[in-house]
Amino acid sequence: MKGLSEMVNIMSKKAVTVDDSKLEITDDGVTTVVLPSSIKQFLEFDQIVIVRIQPKCSSFINENIFGVSYSGKIVWQIAERKYVFARSPYTNISKEGQLLKAHNWDGTDLVIDPQSGNVLKASYSR
């Protein structure tokens, strides 16, 4: 049982904080990841942090969700899709069990593997 408690202690050392466009990951030191614009939301999964940024007017992107490893590497950015509107960024992210759910401006709902960024299911709601 000692091994289990040591694992819990190791896992509890991880902390994630946000300061505008900076994602700070504390895990035996602090790693800072600077994203293209202000961070609006983040979710922590076992091996990855999912970040949704606010698109800038000057350099607008619809693909505003990123997967960042706890070591500070941007592992993936959500893939480009066909959108109903020219400006259809993702407006919300949430956990659905061990999966990521993302909703964008035009009503597209995606279920995503948070580790790889692969879309597992796409549907439309309004």
QUIVEN-V76952 format. One record per run of one state. SS is the DSSP state (H for helix, E for strand, L for the rest). FROM is the first residue (numbers start at 1). LEN is the number of residues. If there is no record, write none. Layout:
ss=SS from=FROM len=LEN
ss=SS from=FROM len=LEN
This chain:
ss=L from=1 len=1
ss=H from=2 len=11
ss=L from=13 len=2
ss=E from=15 len=5
ss=L from=20 len=2
ss=E from=22 len=5
ss=L from=27 len=3
ss=E from=30 len=5
ss=L from=35 len=4
ss=E from=39 len=6
ss=L from=45 len=3
ss=E from=48 len=6
ss=L from=54 len=11
ss=E from=65 len=5
ss=L from=70 len=4
ss=E from=74 len=4
ss=L from=78 len=12
ss=E from=90 len=7
ss=L from=97 len=2
ss=E from=99 len=6
ss=L from=105 len=3
ss=E from=108 len=5
ss=L from=113 len=6
ss=E from=119 len=6
ss=L from=125 len=2
